[in-house]
């Protein structure tokens, strides 16, 4: 830990102006003027010259990175909750602490998930496209029929902060809440949400109408929704994902939707960065450009959490949002 000196902070992406102003006021900060990620060599060079790296999603901080940057770097203050792009074990082995910004994005991500839960069954994007293309010729009793949301069963994979926020919204729309976690949640929360816990993910998939993916990406959750599991869903079911693309076998999802084995999907994240080609052309799929947490308020709050973590660290205290391996996994879905 550092005391009585302003740490040298290197930022890897352009951040909101108010956040950058605070960073430069409090610390010896090198900003990044572009919204594009740094090249690998530039990222390493910037980290080598810094005490703190304010990283973002897209920065591949693997074991080779930490070996290459040397001994000066002591803190990675990640601008975001997810840390699957950071080899935390390798960082810790080099004496580097990793922090994140948990819970800040939960409400905004839940809003977007709920928007997709409504948009896909009710065919909202298809309706917009019909108007824009001139295919709307007046009201018809059989045209553009979607599915009613009220009364449907929503299965949440990972009832953590975001999942819980989605459940609160979904109950207001008349959906019944079902969830799969490694362990059941607090009984008081479960009762308040009127949520049913499923010990078996396979069984929950077979009995729900809409699936919402809300767990972190870890080796245990990679392709948690595999082809086999996606095939357990009923043909009228929908899949929504605002978490991490790697949790879902995207090629299998595209094949099943194309074959009419699934009713549709709403995705904000993708397994390989960009959507599968079949999904891009599917009319019953709503695709978003990773914008679930993209609100002014969320980005500023994320920046403030980064600043707090750096300030606490530089003052010789434990940063409040340190990522510790093996902890905080109690609400993560298990692999059956």
MARMARMI-155170 format. One record per residue (C-alpha): z, x, y; residue number from 0; residue in three letters. Coordinates in nm, 4 decimals. Example, Ala and Ser with C-alpha at 12.3 -4.5 7.8 and 13.67 -1.06 7.14 Angstrom:
@c3->0.7800, c1->1.2300, c2->-0.4500, nr->0, rest->ALA
@c3->0.7140, c1->1.3670, c2->-0.1060, nr->1, rest->SER
END
This chain:
@c3->0.0000, c1->0.0000, c2->0.0000, nr->0, rest->UNK
@c3->-0.0606, c1->0.1037, c2->0.3598, nr->1, rest->UNK
@c3->0.1726, c1->0.0936, c2->0.6591, nr->2, rest->UNK
@c3->0.1584, c1->0.1737, c2->1.0330, nr->3, rest->UNK
@c3->-0.2164, c1->0.2205, c2->1.0427, nr->4, rest->UNK
@c3->-0.5118, c1->-0.0118, c2->1.0732, nr->5, rest->UNK
@c3->-0.6947, c1->-0.0134, c2->0.7423, nr->6, rest->UNK
@c3->-1.0656, c1->0.0520, c2->0.7335, nr->7, rest->UNK
@c3->-1.2207, c1->-0.2791, c2->0.6212, nr->8, rest->UNK
@c3->-1.5807, c1->-0.3106, c2->0.5042, nr->9, rest->UNK
@c3->-1.7395, c1->-0.6568, c2->0.4977, nr->10, rest->UNK
@c3->-2.0333, c1->-0.7169, c2->0.2623, nr->11, rest->UNK
@c3->-2.1892, c1->-1.0324, c2->0.4141, nr->12, rest->UNK
@c3->-2.2149, c1->-1.2038, c2->0.7507, nr->13, rest->UNK
@c3->-1.9103, c1->-1.4292, c2->0.7995, nr->14, rest->UNK
@c3->-1.8322, c1->-1.7044, c2->1.0539, nr->15, rest->UNK
@c3->-1.8052, c1->-1.5632, c2->1.4071, nr->16, rest->UNK
@c3->-1.4382, c1->-1.6565, c2->1.4492, nr->17, rest->UNK
@c3->-1.3508, c1->-1.4803, c2->1.1226, nr->18, rest->UNK
@c3->-1.5429, c1->-1.1671, c2->1.2204, nr->19, rest->UNK
@c3->-1.3704, c1->-1.1636, c2->1.5592, nr->20, rest->UNK
@c3->-1.0263, c1->-1.1779, c2->1.3958, nr->21, rest->UNK
@c3->-1.1198, c1->-0.9066, c2->1.1467, nr->22, rest->UNK
@c3->-1.2370, c1->-0.6677, c2->1.4182, nr->23, rest->UNK
@c3->-0.9289, c1->-0.7396, c2->1.6305, nr->24, rest->UNK
@c3->-0.6765, c1->-0.6791, c2->1.3540, nr->25, rest->UNK
@c3->-0.8456, c1->-0.4040, c2->1.1518, nr->26, rest->UNK
@c3->-1.0906, c1->-0.1157, c2->1.1806, nr->27, rest->UNK
@c3->-1.3746, c1->-0.3312, c2->1.0523, nr->28, rest->UNK
@c3->-1.7362, c1->-0.2625, c2->0.9649, nr->29, rest->UNK
@c3->-1.9292, c1->-0.5900, c2->0.9685, nr->30, rest->UNK
@c3->-2.2581, c1->-0.6758, c2->0.8010, nr->31, rest->UNK
@c3->-2.5086, c1->-0.8362, c2->1.0379, nr->32, rest->UNK
@c3->-2.7248, c1->-0.9917, c2->0.7654, nr->33, rest->UNK
@c3->-2.6566, c1->-1.2860, c2->0.5391, nr->34, rest->UNK
@c3->-2.8404, c1->-1.1009, c2->0.2616, nr->35, rest->UNK
@c3->-2.6295, c1->-0.9028, c2->0.0123, nr->36, rest->UNK
@c3->-2.6089, c1->-0.5265, c2->0.0359, nr->37, rest->UNK
@c3->-2.8078, c1->-0.3149, c2->-0.2061, nr->38, rest->UNK
@c3->-2.6109, c1->-0.1499, c2->-0.4853, nr->39, rest->UNK
@c3->-2.6253, c1->0.1914, c2->-0.3177, nr->40, rest->UNK
@c3->-2.5283, c1->0.0505, c2->0.0234, nr->41, rest->UNK
@c3->-2.2404, c1->-0.1445, c2->-0.1311, nr->42, rest->UNK
@c3->-2.1037, c1->0.1678, c2->-0.2981, nr->43, rest->UNK
@c3->-2.1460, c1->0.3750, c2->0.0181, nr->44, rest->UNK
@c3->-1.9652, c1->0.1169, c2->0.2284, nr->45, rest->UNK
@c3->-1.6810, c1->0.0864, c2->-0.0244, nr->46, rest->UNK
@c3->-1.6409, c1->0.4646, c2->-0.0456, nr->47, rest->UNK
@c3->-1.5635, c1->0.4789, c2->0.3263, nr->48, rest->UNK
@c3->-1.3168, c1->0.1886, c2->0.3236, nr->49, rest->UNK
@c3->-0.9589, c1->0.1127, c2->0.2335, nr->50, rest->UNK
@c3->-1.0408, c1->-0.2565, c2->0.1893, nr->51, rest->UNK
@c3->-1.3613, c1->-0.4218, c2->0.0772, nr->52, rest->UNK
@c3->-1.4060, c1->-0.7849, c2->0.1857, nr->53, rest->UNK
@c3->-1.6435, c1->-0.8868, c2->-0.0917, nr->54, rest->UNK
@c3->-1.8363, c1->-1.2058, c2->-0.1561, nr->55, rest->UNK
@c3->-2.0102, c1->-1.3790, c2->-0.4441, nr->56, rest->UNK
@c3->-2.3176, c1->-1.1757, c2->-0.5317, nr->57, rest->UNK
@c3->-2.1468, c1->-0.8372, c2->-0.5040, nr->58, rest->UNK
@c3->-2.1454, c1->-0.6941, c2->-0.8562, nr->59, rest->UNK
@c3->-1.8163, c1->-0.5077, c2->-0.8667, nr->60, rest->UNK
@c3->-1.8208, c1->-0.3821, c2->-1.2237, nr->61, rest->UNK
@c3->-1.6487, c1->-0.0859, c2->-1.3888, nr->62, rest->UNK
@c3->-1.9285, c1->0.1515, c2->-1.2847, nr->63, rest->UNK
@c3->-1.8850, c1->0.0395, c2->-0.9247, nr->64, rest->UNK
@c3->-1.5137, c1->0.1215, c2->-0.9231, nr->65, rest->UNK
@c3->-1.5801, c1->0.4583, c2->-1.0888, nr->66, rest->UNK
@c3->-1.8408, c1->0.5358, c2->-0.8223, nr->67, rest->UNK
@c3->-1.6406, c1->0.4471, c2->-0.5104, nr->68, rest->UNK
@c3->-1.3645, c1->0.7028, c2->-0.5615, nr->69, rest->UNK
@c3->-0.9970, c1->0.6825, c2->-0.4769, nr->70, rest->UNK
@c3->-0.9881, c1->0.5632, c2->-0.1154, nr->71, rest->UNK
@c3->-1.0517, c1->0.1963, c2->-0.1861, nr->72, rest->UNK
@c3->-0.7223, c1->0.0171, c2->-0.2512, nr->73, rest->UNK
@c3->-0.7936, c1->-0.3538, c2->-0.2024, nr->74, rest->UNK
@c3->-1.0800, c1->-0.5919, c2->-0.2753, nr->75, rest->UNK
@c3->-1.0157, c1->-0.9040, c2->-0.0659, nr->76, rest->UNK
@c3->-1.2692, c1->-1.1455, c2->-0.2079, nr->77, rest->UNK
@c3->-1.4111, c1->-1.4160, c2->0.0181, nr->78, rest->UNK
@c3->-1.4082, c1->-1.6913, c2->-0.2452, nr->79, rest->UNK
@c3->-1.1999, c1->-1.8274, c2->-0.5301, nr->80, rest->UNK
@c3->-1.4175, c1->-1.7117, c2->-0.8208, nr->81, rest->UNK
@c3->-1.3821, c1->-1.3503, c2->-0.9303, nr->82, rest->UNK
@c3->-1.6153, c1->-1.3437, c2->-1.2312, nr->83, rest->UNK
@c3->-1.8346, c1->-1.0962, c2->-1.0377, nr->84, rest->UNK
@c3->-1.5413, c1->-0.8528, c2->-1.0200, nr->85, rest->UNK
@c3->-1.4140, c1->-0.6467, c2->-1.3134, nr->86, rest->UNK
@c3->-1.0480, c1->-0.7012, c2->-1.2257, nr->87, rest->UNK
@c3->-0.9253, c1->-0.4884, c2->-1.5179, nr->88, rest->UNK
@c3->-1.1411, c1->-0.1952, c2->-1.4078, nr->89, rest->UNK
@c3->-1.0215, c1->-0.2374, c2->-1.0498, nr->90, rest->UNK
@c3->-0.6575, c1->-0.2385, c2->-1.1540, nr->91, rest->UNK
@c3->-0.7115, c1->0.0664, c2->-1.3741, nr->92, rest->UNK
@c3->-0.8334, c1->0.2521, c2->-1.0624, nr->93, rest->UNK
@c3->-0.5323, c1->0.1316, c2->-0.8631, nr->94, rest->UNK
@c3->-0.7297, c1->-0.1333, c2->-0.6727, nr->95, rest->UNK
@c3->-0.5706, c1->-0.4725, c2->-0.6063, nr->96, rest->UNK
@c3->-0.7979, c1->-0.7789, c2->-0.6112, nr->97, rest->UNK
@c3->-0.7269, c1->-1.0956, c2->-0.4117, nr->98, rest->UNK
@c3->-0.9161, c1->-1.4215, c2->-0.3749, nr->99, rest->UNK
@c3->-0.9012, c1->-1.7456, c2->-0.1748, nr->100, rest->UNK
@c3->-0.7795, c1->-2.0119, c2->-0.4196, nr->101, rest->UNK
@c3->-0.7566, c1->-2.3843, c2->-0.3440, nr->102, rest->UNK
@c3->-0.9259, c1->-2.3603, c2->-0.0029, nr->103, rest->UNK
@c3->-1.2543, c1->-2.5060, c2->-0.1295, nr->104, rest->UNK
@c3->-1.1066, c1->-2.7676, c2->-0.3644, nr->105, rest->UNK
@c3->-1.1472, c1->-3.0750, c2->-0.1444, nr->106, rest->UNK
@c3->-1.4980, c1->-2.9840, c2->-0.0286, nr->107, rest->UNK
@c3->-1.6117, c1->-2.9065, c2->-0.3830, nr->108, rest->UNK
@c3->-1.4643, c1->-3.2371, c2->-0.4989, nr->109, rest->UNK
@c3->-1.6545, c1->-3.4226, c2->-0.2257, nr->110, rest->UNK
@c3->-1.9801, c1->-3.2686, c2->-0.3471, nr->111, rest->UNK
@c3->-1.9052, c1->-3.3408, c2->-0.7124, nr->112, rest->UNK
@c3->-1.8298, c1->-3.7020, c2->-0.6249, nr->113, rest->UNK
@c3->-2.1524, c1->-3.7208, c2->-0.4244, nr->114, rest->UNK
@c3->-2.3452, c1->-3.6078, c2->-0.7333, nr->115, rest->UNK
@c3->-2.1536, c1->-3.8493, c2->-0.9573, nr->116, rest->UNK
@c3->-2.2796, c1->-4.1278, c2->-0.7314, nr->117, rest->UNK
@c3->-2.6248, c1->-3.9905, c2->-0.6537, nr->118, rest->UNK
@c3->-2.7545, c1->-3.9250, c2->-1.0036, nr->119, rest->UNK
@c3->-2.6818, c1->-4.2596, c2->-1.1763, nr->120, rest->UNK
@c3->-2.7877, c1->-4.4536, c2->-0.8647, nr->121, rest->UNK
@c3->-3.1083, c1->-4.2456, c2->-0.8306, nr->122, rest->UNK
@c3->-3.0541, c1->-4.1746, c2->-0.4623, nr->123, rest->UNK
@c3->-3.2773, c1->-3.8674, c2->-0.4418, nr->124, rest->UNK
@c3->-3.5529, c1->-4.0451, c2->-0.6345, nr->125, rest->UNK
@c3->-3.5326, c1->-4.3253, c2->-0.3794, nr->126, rest->UNK
@c3->-3.5652, c1->-4.0835, c2->-0.0884, nr->127, rest->UNK
@c3->-3.8678, c1->-3.9210, c2->-0.2510, nr->128, rest->UNK
@c3->-4.0282, c1->-4.2601, c2->-0.3075, nr->129, rest->UNK
@c3->-3.9974, c1->-4.3423, c2->0.0622, nr->130, rest->UNK
@c3->-4.1264, c1->-4.0019, c2->0.1707, nr->131, rest->UNK
@c3->-4.4269, c1->-4.0197, c2->-0.0633, nr->132, rest->UNK
@c3->-4.5205, c1->-4.3750, c2->0.0329, nr->133, rest->UNK
@c3->-4.4394, c1->-4.5186, c2->-0.3102, nr->134, rest->UNK
@c3->-4.2059, c1->-4.7862, c2->-0.1711, nr->135, rest->UNK
@c3->-4.3906, c1->-5.1163, c2->-0.1336, nr->136, rest->UNK
@c3->-4.1014, c1->-5.3519, c2->-0.0829, nr->137, rest->UNK
@c3->-3.8039, c1->-5.4779, c2->-0.2809, nr->138, rest->UNK
@c3->-3.8541, c1->-5.5566, c2->-0.6492, nr->139, rest->UNK
@c3->-3.6074, c1->-5.6948, c2->-0.9051, nr->140, rest->UNK
@c3->-3.6995, c1->-5.4298, c2->-1.1628, nr->141, rest->UNK
@c3->-3.7846, c1->-5.1214, c2->-0.9543, nr->142, rest->UNK
@c3->-3.5631, c1->-4.8106, c2->-0.9171, nr->143, rest->UNK
@c3->-3.2821, c1->-4.9484, c2->-1.1304, nr->144, rest->UNK
@c3->-2.9896, c1->-4.7127, c2->-1.1702, nr->145, rest->UNK
@c3->-2.6579, c1->-4.7346, c2->-1.3501, nr->146, rest->UNK
@c3->-2.3353, c1->-4.8865, c2->-1.2186, nr->147, rest->UNK
@c3->-2.0610, c1->-4.6272, c2->-1.1681, nr->148, rest->UNK
@c3->-1.7607, c1->-4.8583, c2->-1.1747, nr->149, rest->UNK
@c3->-1.6148, c1->-4.8945, c2->-1.5226, nr->150, rest->UNK
@c3->-1.7681, c1->-4.5744, c2->-1.6553, nr->151, rest->UNK
@c3->-1.5667, c1->-4.2981, c2->-1.8244, nr->152, rest->UNK
@c3->-1.5567, c1->-3.9679, c2->-1.6375, nr->153, rest->UNK
@c3->-1.4797, c1->-3.6640, c2->-1.8526, nr->154, rest->UNK
@c3->-1.3492, c1->-3.3687, c2->-1.6517, nr->155, rest->UNK
@c3->-1.3646, c1->-3.0254, c2->-1.8117, nr->156, rest->UNK
@c3->-1.0894, c1->-2.8341, c2->-1.6344, nr->157, rest->UNK
@c3->-0.8439, c1->-3.0557, c2->-1.4502, nr->158, rest->UNK
@c3->-0.7267, c1->-2.7903, c2->-1.2050, nr->159, rest->UNK
@c3->-0.7300, c1->-2.8161, c2->-0.8261, nr->160, rest->UNK
@c3->-1.0936, c1->-2.9262, c2->-0.7979, nr->161, rest->UNK
@c3->-1.0833, c1->-3.1443, c2->-1.1085, nr->162, rest->UNK
@c3->-0.7727, c1->-3.3210, c2->-0.9837, nr->163, rest->UNK
@c3->-0.9332, c1->-3.3834, c2->-0.6438, nr->164, rest->UNK
@c3->-1.2405, c1->-3.5285, c2->-0.8172, nr->165, rest->UNK
@c3->-1.0216, c1->-3.7530, c2->-1.0315, nr->166, rest->UNK
@c3->-0.8526, c1->-3.8981, c2->-0.7222, nr->167, rest->UNK
@c3->-1.1891, c1->-3.9818, c2->-0.5697, nr->168, rest->UNK
@c3->-1.3336, c1->-4.1160, c2->-0.8936, nr->169, rest->UNK
@c3->-1.0447, c1->-4.3579, c2->-0.9477, nr->170, rest->UNK
@c3->-1.1223, c1->-4.5148, c2->-0.6084, nr->171, rest->UNK
@c3->-1.4732, c1->-4.5868, c2->-0.7390, nr->172, rest->UNK
@c3->-1.3394, c1->-4.7519, c2->-1.0520, nr->173, rest->UNK
@c3->-1.4056, c1->-4.4763, c2->-1.3042, nr->174, rest->UNK
@c3->-1.1540, c1->-4.4094, c2->-1.5808, nr->175, rest->UNK
@c3->-1.0380, c1->-4.0487, c2->-1.5998, nr->176, rest->UNK
@c3->-1.0545, c1->-3.8381, c2->-1.9140, nr->177, rest->UNK
@c3->-1.0002, c1->-3.4620, c2->-1.9281, nr->178, rest->UNK
@c3->-0.9946, c1->-3.1581, c2->-2.1519, nr->179, rest->UNK
@c3->-0.7795, c1->-2.8531, c2->-2.0754, nr->180, rest->UNK
@c3->-0.6158, c1->-2.5802, c2->-2.2744, nr->181, rest->UNK
@c3->-0.2953, c1->-2.7835, c2->-2.2327, nr->182, rest->UNK
@c3->-0.2135, c1->-3.1264, c2->-2.0882, nr->183, rest->UNK
@c3->-0.1341, c1->-3.1327, c2->-1.7173, nr->184, rest->UNK
@c3->0.1990, c1->-3.2327, c2->-1.5640, nr->185, rest->UNK
@c3->0.2885, c1->-3.5793, c2->-1.7010, nr->186, rest->UNK
@c3->0.3588, c1->-3.7125, c2->-1.3511, nr->187, rest->UNK
@c3->0.0111, c1->-3.6106, c2->-1.2315, nr->188, rest->UNK
@c3->-0.1448, c1->-3.7469, c2->-1.5496, nr->189, rest->UNK
@c3->0.0332, c1->-4.0788, c2->-1.4972, nr->190, rest->UNK
@c3->-0.0649, c1->-4.0980, c2->-1.1294, nr->191, rest->UNK
@c3->-0.4309, c1->-4.0405, c2->-1.2206, nr->192, rest->UNK
@c3->-0.4104, c1->-4.2691, c2->-1.5247, nr->193, rest->UNK
@c3->-0.5831, c1->-3.9846, c2->-1.7034, nr->194, rest->UNK
@c3->-0.6297, c1->-3.9488, c2->-2.0776, nr->195, rest->UNK
@c3->-0.5995, c1->-3.6023, c2->-2.2290, nr->196, rest->UNK
@c3->-0.8418, c1->-3.5053, c2->-2.5071, nr->197, rest->UNK
@c3->-0.7290, c1->-3.2181, c2->-2.7265, nr->198, rest->UNK
@c3->-1.0840, c1->-3.1938, c2->-2.8633, nr->199, rest->UNK
@c3->-1.3653, c1->-3.1293, c2->-2.6183, nr->200, rest->UNK
@c3->-1.6182, c1->-3.2444, c2->-2.8785, nr->201, rest->UNK
@c3->-1.4559, c1->-3.5849, c2->-2.9076, nr->202, rest->UNK
@c3->-1.4298, c1->-3.6301, c2->-2.5320, nr->203, rest->UNK
@c3->-1.7985, c1->-3.5519, c2->-2.4881, nr->204, rest->UNK
@c3->-1.8924, c1->-3.8147, c2->-2.7448, nr->205, rest->UNK
@c3->-1.6883, c1->-4.0867, c2->-2.5728, nr->206, rest->UNK
@c3->-1.7575, c1->-4.0386, c2->-2.2000, nr->207, rest->UNK
@c3->-2.0402, c1->-4.1455, c2->-1.9699, nr->208, rest->UNK
@c3->-2.0300, c1->-3.8726, c2->-1.7046, nr->209, rest->UNK
@c3->-1.9166, c1->-3.5132, c2->-1.7530, nr->210, rest->UNK
@c3->-1.7920, c1->-3.3014, c2->-1.4628, nr->211, rest->UNK
@c3->-1.7650, c1->-2.9251, c2->-1.5186, nr->212, rest->UNK
@c3->-1.4781, c1->-2.7765, c2->-1.3187, nr->213, rest->UNK
@c3->-1.3481, c1->-2.4702, c2->-1.5005, nr->214, rest->UNK
@c3->-1.3840, c1->-2.0997, c2->-1.4134, nr->215, rest->UNK
@c3->-1.6420, c1->-1.8781, c2->-1.5788, nr->216, rest->UNK
@c3->-1.4756, c1->-1.6400, c2->-1.8231, nr->217, rest->UNK
@c3->-1.5896, c1->-1.4912, c2->-2.1546, nr->218, rest->UNK
@c3->-1.4145, c1->-1.7868, c2->-2.3216, nr->219, rest->UNK
@c3->-1.6022, c1->-2.0489, c2->-2.1180, nr->220, rest->UNK
@c3->-1.9517, c1->-1.8967, c2->-2.1290, nr->221, rest->UNK
@c3->-2.1800, c1->-2.1737, c2->-2.2625, nr->222, rest->UNK
@c3->-1.8760, c1->-2.3914, c2->-2.3218, nr->223, rest->UNK
@c3->-2.1286, c1->-2.6734, c2->-2.2983, nr->224, rest->UNK
@c3->-2.3618, c1->-2.5307, c2->-2.5607, nr->225, rest->UNK
@c3->-2.6655, c1->-2.7042, c2->-2.7030, nr->226, rest->UNK
@c3->-2.4535, c1->-2.8350, c2->-2.9893, nr->227, rest->UNK
@c3->-2.1988, c1->-2.9834, c2->-2.7521, nr->228, rest->UNK
@c3->-2.4587, c1->-3.1283, c2->-2.5168, nr->229, rest->UNK
@c3->-2.6110, c1->-3.3049, c2->-2.8157, nr->230, rest->UNK
@c3->-2.2777, c1->-3.4809, c2->-2.8667, nr->231, rest->UNK
@c3->-2.3228, c1->-3.6675, c2->-2.5385, nr->232, rest->UNK
@c3->-2.4592, c1->-4.0193, c2->-2.5508, nr->233, rest->UNK
@c3->-2.8200, c1->-4.0693, c2->-2.4306, nr->234, rest->UNK
@c3->-2.7000, c1->-4.2593, c2->-2.1224, nr->235, rest->UNK
@c3->-2.4636, c1->-3.9768, c2->-2.0164, nr->236, rest->UNK
@c3->-2.4908, c1->-3.7571, c2->-1.7072, nr->237, rest->UNK
@c3->-2.3724, c1->-3.3998, c2->-1.6466, nr->238, rest->UNK
@c3->-2.2420, c1->-3.2746, c2->-1.3104, nr->239, rest->UNK
@c3->-2.1600, c1->-2.9098, c2->-1.2413, nr->240, rest->UNK
@c3->-2.0235, c1->-2.7636, c2->-0.9158, nr->241, rest->UNK
@c3->-1.8294, c1->-2.4832, c2->-1.0872, nr->242, rest->UNK
@c3->-2.0275, c1->-2.1976, c2->-1.2447, nr->243, rest->UNK
@c3->-2.3745, c1->-2.2128, c2->-1.3973, nr->244, rest->UNK
@c3->-2.2902, c1->-1.9899, c2->-1.6920, nr->245, rest->UNK
@c3->-2.0585, c1->-2.2518, c2->-1.8396, nr->246, rest->UNK
@c3->-2.3585, c1->-2.4705, c2->-1.9181, nr->247, rest->UNK
@c3->-2.6497, c1->-2.3875, c2->-2.1493, nr->248, rest->UNK
@c3->-2.9059, c1->-2.4753, c2->-1.8841, nr->249, rest->UNK
@c3->-3.2136, c1->-2.4403, c2->-2.1055, nr->250, rest->UNK
@c3->-3.0602, c1->-2.6791, c2->-2.3589, nr->251, rest->UNK
@c3->-2.9714, c1->-2.9250, c2->-2.0829, nr->252, rest->UNK
@c3->-3.3292, c1->-2.9159, c2->-1.9543, nr->253, rest->UNK
@c3->-3.4702, c1->-2.9728, c2->-2.3038, nr->254, rest->UNK
@c3->-3.2417, c1->-3.2694, c2->-2.3715, nr->255, rest->UNK
@c3->-3.3192, c1->-3.4357, c2->-2.0382, nr->256, rest->UNK
@c3->-3.6910, c1->-3.3763, c2->-2.0884, nr->257, rest->UNK
@c3->-3.6704, c1->-3.5352, c2->-2.4351, nr->258, rest->UNK
@c3->-3.4798, c1->-3.8394, c2->-2.3049, nr->259, rest->UNK
@c3->-3.1645, c1->-3.7373, c2->-2.4947, nr->260, rest->UNK
@c3->-2.9625, c1->-3.7312, c2->-2.1716, nr->261, rest->UNK
@c3->-2.9906, c1->-3.9590, c2->-1.8689, nr->262, rest->UNK
@c3->-2.9762, c1->-3.6904, c2->-1.6006, nr->263, rest->UNK
@c3->-2.7768, c1->-3.4235, c2->-1.4222, nr->264, rest->UNK
@c3->-2.6465, c1->-3.3144, c2->-1.0841, nr->265, rest->UNK
@c3->-2.6133, c1->-2.9371, c2->-1.0419, nr->266, rest->UNK
@c3->-2.5033, c1->-2.7124, c2->-0.7577, nr->267, rest->UNK
@c3->-2.4877, c1->-2.3903, c2->-0.9638, nr->268, rest->UNK
@c3->-2.7240, c1->-2.2291, c2->-1.2127, nr->269, rest->UNK
@c3->-2.7005, c1->-1.9964, c2->-1.5068, nr->270, rest->UNK
@c3->-2.9619, c1->-1.7524, c2->-1.3775, nr->271, rest->UNK
@c3->-2.9366, c1->-1.7941, c2->-1.0018, nr->272, rest->UNK
@c3->-3.2240, c1->-2.0423, c2->-0.9691, nr->273, rest->UNK
@c3->-3.2748, c1->-2.3673, c2->-1.1620, nr->274, rest->UNK
@c3->-3.4645, c1->-2.3931, c2->-1.4880, nr->275, rest->UNK
@c3->-3.8279, c1->-2.4928, c2->-1.4230, nr->276, rest->UNK
@c3->-3.7960, c1->-2.8105, c2->-1.6300, nr->277, rest->UNK
@c3->-3.5024, c1->-2.9227, c2->-1.4186, nr->278, rest->UNK
@c3->-3.6968, c1->-2.8661, c2->-1.0971, nr->279, rest->UNK
@c3->-3.9606, c1->-3.1153, c2->-1.2039, nr->280, rest->UNK
@c3->-3.7280, c1->-3.3729, c2->-1.3637, nr->281, rest->UNK
@c3->-3.7024, c1->-3.6918, c2->-1.1557, nr->282, rest->UNK
@c3->-3.3546, c1->-3.7807, c2->-1.2824, nr->283, rest->UNK
@c3->-3.1951, c1->-3.4504, c2->-1.1790, nr->284, rest->UNK
@c3->-3.0371, c1->-3.3708, c2->-0.8413, nr->285, rest->UNK
@c3->-3.0325, c1->-2.9981, c2->-0.7621, nr->286, rest->UNK
@c3->-2.8416, c1->-2.8428, c2->-0.4720, nr->287, rest->UNK
@c3->-2.8460, c1->-2.4813, c2->-0.3417, nr->288, rest->UNK
@c3->-2.4859, c1->-2.3832, c2->-0.4230, nr->289, rest->UNK
@c3->-2.3425, c1->-2.5711, c2->-0.1261, nr->290, rest->UNK
@c3->-2.0359, c1->-2.7456, c2->-0.2707, nr->291, rest->UNK
@c3->-1.7958, c1->-2.5485, c2->-0.0502, nr->292, rest->UNK
@c3->-2.0379, c1->-2.5068, c2->0.2398, nr->293, rest->UNK
@c3->-1.8419, c1->-2.6608, c2->0.5256, nr->294, rest->UNK
@c3->-1.7464, c1->-2.4938, c2->0.8517, nr->295, rest->UNK
@c3->-1.3824, c1->-2.5714, c2->0.7832, nr->296, rest->UNK
@c3->-1.3874, c1->-2.4232, c2->0.4342, nr->297, rest->UNK
@c3->-1.5575, c1->-2.1003, c2->0.5368, nr->298, rest->UNK
@c3->-1.3151, c1->-2.0435, c2->0.8241, nr->299, rest->UNK
@c3->-1.0137, c1->-2.1157, c2->0.6014, nr->300, rest->UNK
@c3->-1.1509, c1->-1.8758, c2->0.3396, nr->301, rest->UNK
@c3->-1.1805, c1->-1.6091, c2->0.6077, nr->302, rest->UNK
@c3->-0.8233, c1->-1.6704, c2->0.7204, nr->303, rest->UNK
@c3->-0.6997, c1->-1.6267, c2->0.3629, nr->304, rest->UNK
@c3->-0.8900, c1->-1.2979, c2->0.3380, nr->305, rest->UNK
@c3->-0.7275, c1->-1.1833, c2->0.6624, nr->306, rest->UNK
@c3->-0.3786, c1->-1.2831, c2->0.5448, nr->307, rest->UNK
@c3->-0.4242, c1->-1.0903, c2->0.2208, nr->308, rest->UNK
@c3->-0.5428, c1->-0.7794, c2->0.4056, nr->309, rest->UNK
@c3->-0.2658, c1->-0.8034, c2->0.6665, nr->310, rest->UNK
@c3->0.0095, c1->-0.8454, c2->0.4090, nr->311, rest->UNK
@c3->-0.1272, c1->-0.5528, c2->0.2108, nr->312, rest->UNK
@c3->-0.1610, c1->-0.3276, c2->0.5159, nr->313, rest->UNK
@c3->0.1962, c1->-0.4106, c2->0.6210, nr->314, rest->UNK
@c3->0.3281, c1->-0.2944, c2->0.2849, nr->315, rest->UNK
@c3->0.3833, c1->-0.6382, c2->0.1323, nr->316, rest->UNK
@c3->0.2389, c1->-0.8057, c2->-0.1756, nr->317, rest->UNK
@c3->-0.0735, c1->-1.0045, c2->-0.0829, nr->318, rest->UNK
@c3->-0.0140, c1->-1.3723, c2->-0.1658, nr->319, rest->UNK
@c3->-0.3397, c1->-1.4300, c2->-0.3503, nr->320, rest->UNK
@c3->-0.3445, c1->-1.1333, c2->-0.5847, nr->321, rest->UNK
@c3->-0.5508, c1->-1.1948, c2->-0.8976, nr->322, rest->UNK
@c3->-0.3415, c1->-1.1085, c2->-1.2022, nr->323, rest->UNK
@c3->-0.5090, c1->-1.0953, c2->-1.5409, nr->324, rest->UNK
@c3->-0.3718, c1->-1.3329, c2->-1.7994, nr->325, rest->UNK
@c3->-0.1990, c1->-1.5622, c2->-1.5513, nr->326, rest->UNK
@c3->-0.2967, c1->-1.9011, c2->-1.4092, nr->327, rest->UNK
@c3->-0.5005, c1->-1.9850, c2->-1.7188, nr->328, rest->UNK
@c3->-0.2902, c1->-2.2787, c2->-1.8321, nr->329, rest->UNK
@c3->-0.5344, c1->-2.5375, c2->-1.6970, nr->330, rest->UNK
@c3->-0.8479, c1->-2.3684, c2->-1.8218, nr->331, rest->UNK
@c3->-1.0298, c1->-2.5450, c2->-2.1050, nr->332, rest->UNK
@c3->-0.9967, c1->-2.3804, c2->-2.4404, nr->333, rest->UNK
@c3->-1.2856, c1->-2.3202, c2->-2.6758, nr->334, rest->UNK
@c3->-1.2375, c1->-2.5388, c2->-2.9832, nr->335, rest->UNK
END
